[in-house]
Amino acid sequence: MRSSATVKIFIVFLILLVGWFFIRVARLLFPILLIAIVIGLIWDWAYPKKGSDEFDDYEEL
């Protein structure tokens, strides 16, 4: 069964369109993801969880 040229052009167009959308979304999400990781690391460093340190069990003298 042979496909017409119009169908082939439409399929190639859809593949390129999906690829273009993927690249646009990836370019948008990459900086947002980096910002979220940096803020999370700073937050974790500035406000550590209680009991996360091995010395939390010792009372201050």
Biopython code that builds the backbone (N, CA, C, O; Angstrom):
import numpy as np
from Bio.PDB.StructureBuilder import StructureBuilder

atoms = [
    (1, "MET", "N", (0.848, -1.177, 0.000)),
    (1, "MET", "CA", (0.000, 0.000, 0.000)),
    (1, "MET", "C", (0.894, 1.241, 0.000)),
    (1, "MET", "O", (1.759, 1.383, 0.864)),
    (2, "ARG", "N", (0.693, 2.115, -0.942)),
    (2, "ARG", "CA", (1.537, 3.298, -1.078)),
    (2, "ARG", "C", (0.825, 4.512, -0.514)),
    (2, "ARG", "O", (-0.377, 4.699, -0.704)),
    (3, "SER", "N", (1.593, 5.326, 0.181)),
    (3, "SER", "CA", (1.030, 6.560, 0.730)),
    (3, "SER", "C", (1.224, 7.679, -0.277)),
    (3, "SER", "O", (2.183, 7.689, -1.049)),
    (4, "SER", "N", (0.309, 8.602, -0.252)),
    (4, "SER", "CA", (0.439, 9.741, -1.157)),
    (4, "SER", "C", (1.476, 10.722, -0.603)),
    (4, "SER", "O", (1.840, 10.653, 0.571)),
    (5, "ALA", "N", (1.936, 11.614, -1.438)),
    (5, "ALA", "CA", (2.940, 12.594, -1.035)),
    (5, "ALA", "C", (2.380, 13.530, 0.028)),
    (5, "ALA", "O", (3.115, 13.977, 0.908)),
    (6, "THR", "N", (1.094, 13.828, -0.044)),
    (6, "THR", "CA", (0.476, 14.721, 0.939)),
    (6, "THR", "C", (0.541, 14.114, 2.334)),
    (6, "THR", "O", (0.819, 14.818, 3.306)),
    (7, "VAL", "N", (0.290, 12.821, 2.440)),
    (7, "VAL", "CA", (0.331, 12.153, 3.741)),
    (7, "VAL", "C", (1.758, 12.149, 4.280)),
    (7, "VAL", "O", (1.973, 12.382, 5.470)),
    (8, "LYS", "N", (2.731, 11.887, 3.413)),
    (8, "LYS", "CA", (4.130, 11.886, 3.848)),
    (8, "LYS", "C", (4.553, 13.274, 4.319)),
    (8, "LYS", "O", (5.223, 13.403, 5.344)),
    (9, "ILE", "N", (4.173, 14.299, 3.587)),
    (9, "ILE", "CA", (4.495, 15.675, 3.981)),
    (9, "ILE", "C", (3.852, 16.003, 5.318)),
    (9, "ILE", "O", (4.481, 16.634, 6.168)),
    (10, "PHE", "N", (2.607, 15.584, 5.515)),
    (10, "PHE", "CA", (1.899, 15.842, 6.767)),
    (10, "PHE", "C", (2.585, 15.138, 7.939)),
    (10, "PHE", "O", (2.708, 15.712, 9.021)),
    (11, "ILE", "N", (3.029, 13.899, 7.729)),
    (11, "ILE", "CA", (3.708, 13.150, 8.795)),
    (11, "ILE", "C", (5.033, 13.822, 9.156)),
    (11, "ILE", "O", (5.349, 13.971, 10.336)),
    (12, "VAL", "N", (5.804, 14.226, 8.153)),
    (12, "VAL", "CA", (7.071, 14.915, 8.411)),
    (12, "VAL", "C", (6.816, 16.232, 9.130)),
    (12, "VAL", "O", (7.558, 16.595, 10.043)),
    (13, "PHE", "N", (5.774, 16.947, 8.726)),
    (13, "PHE", "CA", (5.421, 18.206, 9.381)),
    (13, "PHE", "C", (5.085, 17.978, 10.852)),
    (13, "PHE", "O", (5.532, 18.738, 11.711)),
    (14, "LEU", "N", (4.310, 16.949, 11.149)),
    (14, "LEU", "CA", (3.961, 16.652, 12.541)),
    (14, "LEU", "C", (5.202, 16.292, 13.363)),
    (14, "LEU", "O", (5.333, 16.721, 14.509)),
    (15, "ILE", "N", (6.106, 15.510, 12.781)),
    (15, "ILE", "CA", (7.327, 15.139, 13.502)),
    (15, "ILE", "C", (8.161, 16.379, 13.810)),
    (15, "ILE", "O", (8.660, 16.530, 14.926)),
    (16, "LEU", "N", (8.315, 17.262, 12.833)),
    (16, "LEU", "CA", (9.075, 18.492, 13.052)),
    (16, "LEU", "C", (8.393, 19.396, 14.066)),
    (16, "LEU", "O", (9.067, 20.030, 14.879)),
    (17, "LEU", "N", (7.072, 19.464, 14.031)),
    (17, "LEU", "CA", (6.325, 20.294, 14.972)),
    (17, "LEU", "C", (6.486, 19.784, 16.402)),
    (17, "LEU", "O", (6.703, 20.573, 17.322)),
    (18, "VAL", "N", (6.381, 18.479, 16.591)),
    (18, "VAL", "CA", (6.558, 17.896, 17.924)),
    (18, "VAL", "C", (7.987, 18.132, 18.412)),
    (18, "VAL", "O", (8.192, 18.460, 19.581)),
    (19, "GLY", "N", (8.973, 17.970, 17.537)),
    (19, "GLY", "CA", (10.358, 18.239, 17.909)),
    (19, "GLY", "C", (10.576, 19.686, 18.298)),
    (19, "GLY", "O", (11.292, 19.975, 19.256)),
    (20, "TRP", "N", (9.962, 20.594, 17.559)),
    (20, "TRP", "CA", (10.090, 22.024, 17.858)),
    (20, "TRP", "C", (9.483, 22.344, 19.225)),
    (20, "TRP", "O", (10.084, 23.068, 20.018)),
    (21, "PHE", "N", (8.283, 21.800, 19.501)),
    (21, "PHE", "CA", (7.655, 22.021, 20.808)),
    (21, "PHE", "C", (8.510, 21.439, 21.929)),
    (21, "PHE", "O", (8.641, 22.051, 22.989)),
    (22, "PHE", "N", (9.092, 20.264, 21.703)),
    (22, "PHE", "CA", (9.931, 19.636, 22.725)),
    (22, "PHE", "C", (11.142, 20.512, 23.035)),
    (22, "PHE", "O", (11.488, 20.702, 24.201)),
    (23, "ILE", "N", (11.782, 21.041, 22.006)),
    (23, "ILE", "CA", (12.948, 21.905, 22.212)),
    (23, "ILE", "C", (12.549, 23.180, 22.944)),
    (23, "ILE", "O", (13.271, 23.631, 23.833)),
    (24, "ARG", "N", (11.408, 23.767, 22.582)),
    (24, "ARG", "CA", (10.954, 24.994, 23.253)),
    (24, "ARG", "C", (10.689, 24.738, 24.737)),
    (24, "ARG", "O", (11.099, 25.526, 25.589)),
    (25, "VAL", "N", (10.009, 23.642, 25.043)),
    (25, "VAL", "CA", (9.693, 23.318, 26.437)),
    (25, "VAL", "C", (10.974, 23.009, 27.209)),
    (25, "VAL", "O", (11.120, 23.437, 28.354)),
    (26, "ALA", "N", (11.903, 22.274, 26.599)),
    (26, "ALA", "CA", (13.160, 21.943, 27.276)),
    (26, "ALA", "C", (13.965, 23.207, 27.554)),
    (26, "ALA", "O", (14.569, 23.332, 28.619)),
    (27, "ARG", "N", (13.980, 24.142, 26.613)),
    (27, "ARG", "CA", (14.719, 25.392, 26.825)),
    (27, "ARG", "C", (14.073, 26.231, 27.923)),
    (27, "ARG", "O", (14.761, 27.001, 28.593)),
    (28, "LEU", "N", (12.784, 26.096, 28.113)),
    (28, "LEU", "CA", (12.093, 26.832, 29.170)),
    (28, "LEU", "C", (12.294, 26.162, 30.530)),
    (28, "LEU", "O", (12.518, 26.839, 31.534)),
    (29, "LEU", "N", (12.213, 24.840, 30.558)),
    (29, "LEU", "CA", (12.263, 24.125, 31.833)),
    (29, "LEU", "C", (13.675, 24.014, 32.405)),
    (29, "LEU", "O", (13.831, 23.936, 33.623)),
    (30, "PHE", "N", (14.700, 24.006, 31.562)),
    (30, "PHE", "CA", (16.070, 23.838, 32.048)),
    (30, "PHE", "C", (16.478, 24.939, 33.027)),
    (30, "PHE", "O", (16.981, 24.613, 34.102)),
    (31, "PRO", "N", (16.291, 26.226, 32.715)),
    (31, "PRO", "CA", (16.660, 27.258, 33.702)),
    (31, "PRO", "C", (15.797, 27.215, 34.955)),
    (31, "PRO", "O", (16.289, 27.464, 36.056)),
    (32, "ILE", "N", (14.517, 26.901, 34.798)),
    (32, "ILE", "CA", (13.630, 26.819, 35.959)),
    (32, "ILE", "C", (14.081, 25.686, 36.878)),
    (32, "ILE", "O", (14.069, 25.833, 38.100)),
    (33, "LEU", "N", (14.475, 24.567, 36.295)),
    (33, "LEU", "CA", (14.950, 23.433, 37.080)),
    (33, "LEU", "C", (16.247, 23.778, 37.809)),
    (33, "LEU", "O", (16.414, 23.418, 38.974)),
    (34, "LEU", "N", (17.155, 24.462, 37.142)),
    (34, "LEU", "CA", (18.401, 24.869, 37.800)),
    (34, "LEU", "C", (18.138, 25.826, 38.955)),
    (34, "LEU", "O", (18.745, 25.695, 40.017)),
    (35, "ILE", "N", (17.244, 26.781, 38.758)),
    (35, "ILE", "CA", (16.906, 27.728, 39.824)),
    (35, "ILE", "C", (16.300, 26.990, 41.013)),
    (35, "ILE", "O", (16.630, 27.287, 42.161)),
    (36, "ALA", "N", (15.415, 26.029, 40.746)),
    (36, "ALA", "CA", (14.781, 25.270, 41.825)),
    (36, "ALA", "C", (15.815, 24.455, 42.610)),
    (36, "ALA", "O", (15.733, 24.367, 43.835)),
    (37, "ILE", "N", (16.777, 23.865, 41.916)),
    (37, "ILE", "CA", (17.811, 23.083, 42.599)),
    (37, "ILE", "C", (18.679, 23.982, 43.474)),
    (37, "ILE", "O", (18.982, 23.635, 44.616)),
    (38, "VAL", "N", (19.080, 25.133, 42.944)),
    (38, "VAL", "CA", (19.925, 26.052, 43.713)),
    (38, "VAL", "C", (19.184, 26.567, 44.941)),
    (38, "VAL", "O", (19.752, 26.604, 46.032)),
    (39, "ILE", "N", (17.923, 26.965, 44.778)),
    (39, "ILE", "CA", (17.138, 27.454, 45.916)),
    (39, "ILE", "C", (16.953, 26.343, 46.945)),
    (39, "ILE", "O", (17.033, 26.597, 48.147)),
    (40, "GLY", "N", (16.705, 25.117, 46.488)),
    (40, "GLY", "CA", (16.561, 23.997, 47.411)),
    (40, "GLY", "C", (17.826, 23.721, 48.202)),
    (40, "GLY", "O", (17.766, 23.448, 49.401)),
    (41, "LEU", "N", (18.976, 23.792, 47.535)),
    (41, "LEU", "CA", (20.242, 23.569, 48.245)),
    (41, "LEU", "C", (20.519, 24.673, 49.256)),
    (41, "LEU", "O", (20.964, 24.395, 50.370)),
    (42, "ILE", "N", (20.260, 25.919, 48.879)),
    (42, "ILE", "CA", (20.464, 27.035, 49.811)),
    (42, "ILE", "C", (19.513, 26.917, 50.995)),
    (42, "ILE", "O", (19.911, 27.142, 52.138)),
    (43, "TRP", "N", (18.253, 26.563, 50.726)),
    (43, "TRP", "CA", (17.262, 26.419, 51.785)),
    (43, "TRP", "C", (17.681, 25.304, 52.745)),
    (43, "TRP", "O", (17.594, 25.462, 53.963)),
    (44, "ASP", "N", (18.136, 24.177, 52.191)),
    (44, "ASP", "CA", (18.552, 23.055, 53.025)),
    (44, "ASP", "C", (19.778, 23.420, 53.858)),
    (44, "ASP", "O", (19.900, 22.989, 55.004)),
    (45, "TRP", "N", (20.675, 24.204, 53.294)),
    (45, "TRP", "CA", (21.867, 24.633, 54.023)),
    (45, "TRP", "C", (21.518, 25.644, 55.111)),
    (45, "TRP", "O", (22.074, 25.588, 56.208)),
    (46, "ALA", "N", (20.600, 26.572, 54.817)),
    (46, "ALA", "CA", (20.265, 27.628, 55.770)),
    (46, "ALA", "C", (19.361, 27.126, 56.895)),
    (46, "ALA", "O", (19.490, 27.572, 58.035)),
    (47, "TYR", "N", (18.457, 26.211, 56.591)),
    (47, "TYR", "CA", (17.505, 25.699, 57.582)),
    (47, "TYR", "C", (17.582, 24.178, 57.618)),
    (47, "TYR", "O", (16.711, 23.510, 57.061)),
    (48, "PRO", "N", (18.598, 23.616, 58.258)),
    (48, "PRO", "CA", (18.703, 22.150, 58.298)),
    (48, "PRO", "C", (17.583, 21.546, 59.142)),
    (48, "PRO", "O", (17.067, 22.175, 60.066)),
    (49, "LYS", "N", (17.227, 20.315, 58.800)),
    (49, "LYS", "CA", (16.181, 19.624, 59.556)),
    (49, "LYS", "C", (16.697, 19.282, 60.943)),
    (49, "LYS", "O", (17.887, 19.026, 61.128)),
    (50, "LYS", "N", (15.800, 19.279, 61.910)),
    (50, "LYS", "CA", (16.163, 18.899, 63.270)),
    (50, "LYS", "C", (16.473, 17.405, 63.269)),
    (50, "LYS", "O", (15.703, 16.607, 62.733)),
    (51, "GLY", "N", (17.585, 17.035, 63.861)),
    (51, "GLY", "CA", (17.962, 15.631, 63.921)),
    (51, "GLY", "C", (18.756, 15.166, 62.718)),
    (51, "GLY", "O", (19.075, 13.982, 62.613)),
    (52, "SER", "N", (19.082, 16.068, 61.811)),
    (52, "SER", "CA", (19.844, 15.659, 60.641)),
    (52, "SER", "C", (21.342, 15.660, 60.908)),
    (52, "SER", "O", (22.123, 15.151, 60.103)),
    (53, "ASP", "N", (21.735, 16.225, 62.026)),
    (53, "ASP", "CA", (23.156, 16.295, 62.367)),
    (53, "ASP", "C", (23.461, 15.221, 63.406)),
    (53, "ASP", "O", (22.645, 14.963, 64.291)),
    (54, "GLU", "N", (24.626, 14.596, 63.301)),
    (54, "GLU", "CA", (24.971, 13.537, 64.253)),
    (54, "GLU", "C", (25.210, 14.083, 65.652)),
    (54, "GLU", "O", (25.172, 13.322, 66.619)),
    (55, "PHE", "N", (25.457, 15.394, 65.785)),
    (55, "PHE", "CA", (25.718, 15.991, 67.083)),
    (55, "PHE", "C", (24.460, 16.554, 67.740)),
    (55, "PHE", "O", (24.548, 17.126, 68.827)),
    (56, "ASP", "N", (23.299, 16.410, 67.115)),
    (56, "ASP", "CA", (22.064, 16.934, 67.699)),
    (56, "ASP", "C", (21.663, 16.189, 68.974)),
    (56, "ASP", "O", (20.907, 16.717, 69.789)),
    (57, "ASP", "N", (22.171, 14.961, 69.148)),
    (57, "ASP", "CA", (21.785, 14.175, 70.320)),
    (57, "ASP", "C", (22.478, 14.658, 71.589)),
    (57, "ASP", "O", (22.003, 14.386, 72.692)),
    (58, "TYR", "N", (23.585, 15.366, 71.449)),
    (58, "TYR", "CA", (24.328, 15.832, 72.616)),
    (58, "TYR", "C", (23.751, 17.144, 73.132)),
    (58, "TYR", "O", (23.414, 18.043, 72.363)),
    (59, "GLU", "N", (23.647, 17.227, 74.462)),
    (59, "GLU", "CA", (23.153, 18.468, 75.057)),
    (59, "GLU", "C", (24.288, 19.471, 75.160)),
    (59, "GLU", "O", (25.450, 19.103, 75.331)),
    (60, "GLU", "N", (23.933, 20.737, 75.053)),
    (60, "GLU", "CA", (24.949, 21.773, 75.203)),
    (60, "GLU", "C", (25.285, 21.919, 76.677)),
    (60, "GLU", "O", (24.398, 21.854, 77.528)),
    (61, "LEU", "N", (26.554, 22.114, 76.980)),
    (61, "LEU", "CA", (26.984, 22.248, 78.371)),
    (61, "LEU", "C", (26.945, 23.678, 78.816)),
    (61, "LEU", "O", (27.276, 23.976, 79.963)),
]
sb = StructureBuilder()
sb.init_structure("model")
sb.init_model(0)
sb.init_chain("A")
sb.init_seg("    ")
for serial, (resi, resn, name, xyz) in enumerate(atoms, 1):
    if name == "N":
        sb.init_residue(resn, " ", resi, " ")
    sb.init_atom(name, np.array(xyz, "f"), 0.0, 1.0, " ", f" {name:<3s}", serial, name[0])
structure = sb.get_structure()
